Amino acid sequence: MSKLWARFSGLFSNRTFVGMDKTGNRYFTRTEEIDGIMKEKRWVLFKGDQNSTSIPVEWICWLNGQRKKFPTSEEMALLEARRERVKLNVALLKKEEEERKAREGKASKIGQAVGPDLKSFIQQFPADSEGMKC
């Protein structure tokens, strides 16, 4: 029981604050010895409800150990600006696609209604015993 209490109290006493994201989640690290090997433990304390989808990708990579250094505030600002540019580009492309579809829809209505030609498809099958023809 004392080992369990020591680990629990050590979780909060040895922690080092690393950073905070824009939603207010706080990130910590500490080093502990596991089986004679010093390991770095990383975790997050959520602000409000524990919604793991509120963690930015760069912090997820840091938590999982995919990156050694935590994201800096400058890096997070650059990534946020990039995300906003991507959102704007997506909205612009959707608008252009809708306009293109509207133009194509008007052009096909002016000429003639174009649908799939099923006659050539049906002719590939042999007629049944009653002599069904298309």
FISE-391065 format. One record per residue (C-alpha): residue number from 1; residue in one letter; chain; x, y negated, z. Coordinates in nm, 2 decimals, padded with zeros to 4 digits, always signed. Layout:
# residues N
node seq=NUM	type=a	mol=A	x=X	y=Y	z=Z;
...
***
This chain:
# residues 134
node seq=1	type=m	mol=A	x=+00.00	y=+00.00	z=+00.00;
node seq=2	type=s	mol=A	x=+00.29	y=-00.24	z=+00.08;
node seq=3	type=k	mol=A	x=+00.43	y=-00.18	z=-00.27;
node seq=4	type=l	mol=A	x=+00.10	y=-00.27	z=-00.43;
node seq=5	type=w	mol=A	x=+00.07	y=-00.58	z=-00.21;
node seq=6	type=a	mol=A	x=+00.43	y=-00.68	z=-00.30;
node seq=7	type=r	mol=A	x=+00.36	y=-00.65	z=-00.68;
node seq=8	type=f	mol=A	x=+00.03	y=-00.84	z=-00.64;
node seq=9	type=s	mol=A	x=+00.19	y=-01.13	z=-00.45;
node seq=10	type=g	mol=A	x=+00.49	y=-01.12	z=-00.68;
node seq=11	type=l	mol=A	x=+00.26	y=-01.17	z=-00.97;
node seq=12	type=f	mol=A	x=+00.18	y=-01.52	z=-00.85;
node seq=13	type=s	mol=A	x=+00.50	y=-01.62	z=-00.67;
node seq=14	type=n	mol=A	x=+00.76	y=-01.55	z=-00.93;
node seq=15	type=r	mol=A	x=+00.57	y=-01.69	z=-01.23;
node seq=16	type=t	mol=A	x=+00.71	y=-01.96	z=-01.45;
node seq=17	type=f	mol=A	x=+00.47	y=-02.19	z=-01.63;
node seq=18	type=v	mol=A	x=+00.56	y=-02.18	z=-02.00;
node seq=19	type=g	mol=A	x=+00.29	y=-02.39	z=-02.17;
node seq=20	type=m	mol=A	x=-00.07	y=-02.47	z=-02.24;
node seq=21	type=d	mol=A	x=-00.28	y=-02.46	z=-02.56;
node seq=22	type=k	mol=A	x=-00.54	y=-02.71	z=-02.68;
node seq=23	type=t	mol=A	x=-00.83	y=-02.52	z=-02.51;
node seq=24	type=g	mol=A	x=-00.66	y=-02.54	z=-02.17;
node seq=25	type=n	mol=A	x=-00.54	y=-02.18	z=-02.14;
node seq=26	type=r	mol=A	x=-00.21	y=-02.16	z=-01.94;
node seq=27	type=y	mol=A	x=+00.07	y=-01.92	z=-02.02;
node seq=28	type=f	mol=A	x=+00.32	y=-01.78	z=-01.78;
node seq=29	type=t	mol=A	x=+00.62	y=-01.55	z=-01.77;
node seq=30	type=r	mol=A	x=+00.82	y=-01.37	z=-01.51;
node seq=31	type=t	mol=A	x=+01.10	y=-01.11	z=-01.50;
node seq=32	type=e	mol=A	x=+01.06	y=-00.79	z=-01.31;
node seq=33	type=e	mol=A	x=+01.26	y=-00.47	z=-01.27;
node seq=34	type=i	mol=A	x=+01.09	y=-00.16	z=-01.41;
node seq=35	type=d	mol=A	x=+01.28	y=+00.17	z=-01.39;
node seq=36	type=g	mol=A	x=+01.61	y=-00.02	z=-01.34;
node seq=37	type=i	mol=A	x=+01.55	y=-00.24	z=-01.65;
node seq=38	type=m	mol=A	x=+01.47	y=-00.61	z=-01.63;
node seq=39	type=k	mol=A	x=+01.16	y=-00.68	z=-01.83;
node seq=40	type=e	mol=A	x=+00.99	y=-01.00	z=-01.91;
node seq=41	type=k	mol=A	x=+00.62	y=-01.00	z=-01.84;
node seq=42	type=r	mol=A	x=+00.40	y=-01.26	z=-02.02;
node seq=43	type=w	mol=A	x=+00.03	y=-01.34	z=-01.95;
node seq=44	type=v	mol=A	x=-00.24	y=-01.60	z=-01.99;
node seq=45	type=l	mol=A	x=-00.48	y=-01.75	z=-01.75;
node seq=46	type=f	mol=A	x=-00.79	y=-01.85	z=-01.93;
node seq=47	type=k	mol=A	x=-00.97	y=-02.18	z=-01.87;
node seq=48	type=g	mol=A	x=-01.33	y=-02.10	z=-01.82;
node seq=49	type=d	mol=A	x=-01.46	y=-01.77	z=-01.95;
node seq=50	type=q	mol=A	x=-01.21	y=-01.50	z=-02.06;
node seq=51	type=n	mol=A	x=-01.26	y=-01.51	z=-02.43;
node seq=52	type=s	mol=A	x=-00.95	y=-01.36	z=-02.60;
node seq=53	type=t	mol=A	x=-01.06	y=-01.51	z=-02.93;
node seq=54	type=s	mol=A	x=-00.98	y=-01.86	z=-02.79;
node seq=55	type=i	mol=A	x=-00.60	y=-01.79	z=-02.80;
node seq=56	type=p	mol=A	x=-00.42	y=-01.94	z=-03.10;
node seq=57	type=v	mol=A	x=-00.22	y=-01.70	z=-03.32;
node seq=58	type=e	mol=A	x=+00.12	y=-01.84	z=-03.22;
node seq=59	type=w	mol=A	x=+00.05	y=-01.77	z=-02.85;
node seq=60	type=i	mol=A	x=-00.08	y=-01.42	z=-02.93;
node seq=61	type=c	mol=A	x=+00.25	y=-01.35	z=-03.11;
node seq=62	type=w	mol=A	x=+00.44	y=-01.48	z=-02.80;
node seq=63	type=l	mol=A	x=+00.23	y=-01.27	z=-02.56;
node seq=64	type=n	mol=A	x=+00.29	y=-00.95	z=-02.77;
node seq=65	type=g	mol=A	x=+00.66	y=-01.02	z=-02.79;
node seq=66	type=q	mol=A	x=+00.66	y=-01.07	z=-03.16;
node seq=67	type=r	mol=A	x=+00.84	y=-01.40	z=-03.11;
node seq=68	type=k	mol=A	x=+01.10	y=-01.47	z=-02.84;
node seq=69	type=k	mol=A	x=+01.04	y=-01.84	z=-02.78;
node seq=70	type=f	mol=A	x=+00.70	y=-01.98	z=-02.69;
node seq=71	type=p	mol=A	x=+00.55	y=-02.23	z=-02.93;
node seq=72	type=t	mol=A	x=+00.64	y=-02.59	z=-02.87;
node seq=73	type=s	mol=A	x=+00.39	y=-02.87	z=-02.87;
node seq=74	type=e	mol=A	x=+00.53	y=-03.00	z=-03.20;
node seq=75	type=e	mol=A	x=+00.49	y=-02.66	z=-03.36;
node seq=76	type=m	mol=A	x=+00.14	y=-02.63	z=-03.24;
node seq=77	type=a	mol=A	x=+00.05	y=-02.98	z=-03.38;
node seq=78	type=l	mol=A	x=+00.20	y=-02.88	z=-03.72;
node seq=79	type=l	mol=A	x=+00.01	y=-02.55	z=-03.72;
node seq=80	type=e	mol=A	x=-00.32	y=-02.73	z=-03.62;
node seq=81	type=a	mol=A	x=-00.27	y=-02.98	z=-03.91;
node seq=82	type=r	mol=A	x=-00.21	y=-02.69	z=-04.15;
node seq=83	type=r	mol=A	x=-00.53	y=-02.51	z=-04.03;
node seq=84	type=e	mol=A	x=-00.73	y=-02.83	z=-04.09;
node seq=85	type=r	mol=A	x=-00.58	y=-02.86	z=-04.44;
node seq=86	type=v	mol=A	x=-00.67	y=-02.50	z=-04.51;
node seq=87	type=k	mol=A	x=-01.03	y=-02.56	z=-04.39;
node seq=88	type=l	mol=A	x=-01.06	y=-02.86	z=-04.62;
node seq=89	type=n	mol=A	x=-00.92	y=-02.67	z=-04.92;
node seq=90	type=v	mol=A	x=-01.17	y=-02.38	z=-04.85;
node seq=91	type=a	mol=A	x=-01.46	y=-02.63	z=-04.84;
node seq=92	type=l	mol=A	x=-01.34	y=-02.79	z=-05.16;
node seq=93	type=l	mol=A	x=-01.30	y=-02.45	z=-05.34;
node seq=94	type=k	mol=A	x=-01.65	y=-02.34	z=-05.23;
node seq=95	type=k	mol=A	x=-01.80	y=-02.67	z=-05.36;
node seq=96	type=e	mol=A	x=-01.61	y=-02.62	z=-05.70;
node seq=97	type=e	mol=A	x=-01.73	y=-02.26	z=-05.72;
node seq=98	type=e	mol=A	x=-02.09	y=-02.36	z=-05.66;
node seq=99	type=e	mol=A	x=-02.07	y=-02.63	z=-05.93;
node seq=100	type=r	mol=A	x=-01.92	y=-02.38	z=-06.17;
node seq=101	type=k	mol=A	x=-02.19	y=-02.13	z=-06.10;
node seq=102	type=a	mol=A	x=-02.46	y=-02.40	z=-06.15;
node seq=103	type=r	mol=A	x=-02.31	y=-02.50	z=-06.49;
node seq=104	type=e	mol=A	x=-02.29	y=-02.14	z=-06.60;
node seq=105	type=g	mol=A	x=-02.64	y=-02.08	z=-06.49;
node seq=106	type=k	mol=A	x=-02.77	y=-02.37	z=-06.69;
node seq=107	type=a	mol=A	x=-02.57	y=-02.26	z=-07.00;
node seq=108	type=s	mol=A	x=-02.71	y=-01.91	z=-07.00;
node seq=109	type=k	mol=A	x=-03.07	y=-02.04	z=-06.95;
node seq=110	type=i	mol=A	x=-03.03	y=-02.27	z=-07.25;
node seq=111	type=g	mol=A	x=-02.91	y=-02.00	z=-07.48;
node seq=112	type=q	mol=A	x=-03.10	y=-01.69	z=-07.38;
node seq=113	type=a	mol=A	x=-03.15	y=-01.48	z=-07.07;
node seq=114	type=v	mol=A	x=-02.86	y=-01.24	z=-07.06;
node seq=115	type=g	mol=A	x=-02.90	y=-00.91	z=-06.87;
node seq=116	type=p	mol=A	x=-02.73	y=-00.58	z=-06.88;
node seq=117	type=d	mol=A	x=-02.78	y=-00.38	z=-07.19;
node seq=118	type=l	mol=A	x=-02.91	y=-00.05	z=-07.06;
node seq=119	type=k	mol=A	x=-03.00	y=+00.10	z=-07.40;
node seq=120	type=s	mol=A	x=-02.64	y=+00.20	z=-07.49;
node seq=121	type=f	mol=A	x=-02.60	y=+00.34	z=-07.14;
node seq=122	type=i	mol=A	x=-02.92	y=+00.55	z=-07.16;
node seq=123	type=q	mol=A	x=-02.84	y=+00.68	z=-07.51;
node seq=124	type=q	mol=A	x=-02.54	y=+00.86	z=-07.37;
node seq=125	type=f	mol=A	x=-02.77	y=+01.11	z=-07.20;
node seq=126	type=p	mol=A	x=-02.94	y=+01.39	z=-07.39;
node seq=127	type=a	mol=A	x=-03.31	y=+01.36	z=-07.43;
node seq=128	type=d	mol=A	x=-03.51	y=+01.59	z=-07.19;
node seq=129	type=s	mol=A	x=-03.74	y=+01.87	z=-07.31;
node seq=130	type=e	mol=A	x=-04.04	y=+01.63	z=-07.37;
node seq=131	type=g	mol=A	x=-03.83	y=+01.44	z=-07.63;
node seq=132	type=m	mol=A	x=-03.80	y=+01.11	z=-07.43;
node seq=133	type=k	mol=A	x=-03.65	y=+00.84	z=-07.64;
node seq=134	type=c	mol=A	x=-03.56	y=+00.48	z=-07.56;
***
